[in-house]
Amino acid sequence: MTGSVEVPGGDDLSGLPVDVSQGEEPWVRTITARAGDGDELTLTWDEVAASVHVRWSSSGRTRLEVYRECLTKVSVRDVGSCVELRVWCRDVELGGQLVAEIGERVVVTDTLLRG
């Protein structure tokens, strides 16, 4: 692990319109959010490996799948009529942020730039 990873705890996630599941290891967690149109976004992070996996699916088909290492922070929050998931990654050469808004539809913005 390259450093500490800031992730939401159970209290931060309670009351949000997401499904939360613990992995086989206590440092692995999965969040699933469903959009009004039936699309689903799943975010899994591993605090020890400092990695993240994001999968957006629609009608059982994968629309987007992203794997990242050098995870530094995960944020999950309720923003009006959407759930917003933010993932920050940074290493010596690259840094970026993936933002997923899950409301009536799923909208994903992924920025990865040289640092």
C-alpha positions as CSV (number, residue, x, y, z in Angstrom):
1,M,0.0,0.0,0.0
2,T,1.3,3.4,-1.0
3,G,-0.3,5.3,1.9
4,S,-3.5,5.6,3.8
5,V,-6.8,5.5,1.9
6,E,-9.7,7.6,3.0
7,V,-13.0,5.8,2.7
8,P,-16.4,6.2,4.1
9,G,-17.3,4.2,7.2
10,G,-20.5,2.4,8.0
11,D,-22.1,5.4,9.7
12,D,-21.3,7.6,6.6
13,L,-23.1,5.1,4.3
14,S,-26.2,4.5,6.5
15,G,-29.3,6.2,5.3
16,L,-28.0,6.5,1.7
17,P,-29.9,4.9,-1.1
18,V,-27.2,2.3,-1.8
19,D,-26.6,-1.4,-1.0
20,V,-23.4,-1.9,1.0
21,S,-21.7,-5.3,1.4
22,Q,-18.5,-6.3,3.1
23,G,-15.9,-8.4,1.2
24,E,-14.3,-11.6,2.5
25,E,-11.7,-9.3,4.1
26,P,-12.8,-6.4,6.4
27,W,-10.9,-3.9,4.3
28,V,-12.9,-4.7,1.1
29,R,-16.3,-3.1,0.6
30,T,-18.8,-2.9,-2.2
31,I,-21.4,-0.2,-2.8
32,T,-24.2,-0.6,-5.4
33,A,-26.5,2.2,-6.5
34,R,-29.4,1.8,-8.9
35,A,-30.7,4.5,-11.3
36,G,-34.3,5.2,-12.1
37,D,-33.9,3.7,-15.6
38,G,-32.7,0.4,-14.1
39,D,-28.9,0.9,-14.7
40,E,-26.7,-0.1,-11.9
41,L,-23.3,1.1,-10.8
42,T,-21.1,-1.0,-8.5
43,L,-18.0,0.4,-6.7
44,T,-15.6,-1.9,-4.9
45,W,-12.6,-0.7,-3.0
46,D,-9.7,-2.5,-1.3
47,E,-8.1,-0.3,1.4
48,V,-5.0,-2.5,1.8
49,A,-4.3,-2.9,-2.0
50,A,-5.3,0.8,-2.5
51,S,-7.4,-0.3,-5.5
52,V,-10.8,0.3,-6.9
53,H,-13.2,-1.4,-9.4
54,V,-16.1,0.5,-10.9
55,R,-18.7,-1.3,-13.1
56,W,-21.7,0.3,-14.8
57,S,-24.2,-2.2,-16.2
58,S,-27.4,-1.8,-18.1
59,S,-29.9,-4.7,-18.7
60,G,-27.2,-7.2,-17.6
61,R,-24.6,-5.8,-20.0
62,T,-21.5,-4.0,-19.0
63,R,-21.4,-0.4,-20.2
64,L,-18.2,0.7,-18.4
65,E,-15.6,-1.1,-16.3
66,V,-12.7,0.7,-14.7
67,Y,-9.9,-0.8,-12.5
68,R,-7.5,1.6,-10.8
69,E,-4.7,1.3,-8.3
70,C,-3.1,4.1,-6.2
71,L,-6.5,4.8,-4.6
72,T,-6.3,7.8,-2.2
73,K,-10.0,8.6,-1.4
74,V,-13.6,7.4,-1.9
75,S,-16.6,9.6,-1.2
76,V,-20.3,8.6,-1.3
77,R,-23.0,11.2,-0.7
78,D,-26.6,12.1,-1.4
79,V,-26.8,15.2,-3.6
80,G,-30.4,16.2,-4.2
81,S,-32.0,13.5,-6.4
82,C,-28.7,11.7,-7.0
83,V,-26.1,9.6,-5.2
84,E,-22.6,10.8,-6.0
85,L,-19.7,8.5,-5.9
86,R,-16.2,10.1,-6.2
87,V,-12.9,8.2,-6.4
88,W,-9.5,9.9,-6.3
89,C,-6.3,8.1,-7.5
90,R,-2.8,9.5,-7.4
91,D,0.7,8.1,-7.9
92,V,4.0,9.7,-9.0
93,E,3.0,9.9,-12.7
94,L,-0.8,10.0,-12.9
95,G,-3.6,11.5,-10.9
96,G,-7.3,11.8,-11.4
97,Q,-10.9,11.6,-10.3
98,L,-13.8,9.5,-11.3
99,V,-17.3,10.9,-10.6
100,A,-20.4,8.9,-10.9
101,E,-23.9,10.4,-10.4
102,I,-26.7,8.0,-10.1
103,G,-30.2,9.5,-10.3
104,E,-32.7,8.9,-13.0
105,R,-29.7,7.8,-15.2
106,V,-26.1,7.1,-14.6
107,V,-23.5,9.7,-15.6
108,V,-19.8,9.0,-15.3
109,T,-16.9,11.4,-15.7
110,D,-13.4,10.1,-15.5
111,T,-10.3,12.3,-15.6
112,L,-6.8,10.8,-15.5
113,L,-3.9,13.2,-16.2
114,R,-0.1,13.2,-15.8
115,G,0.8,14.6,-12.4
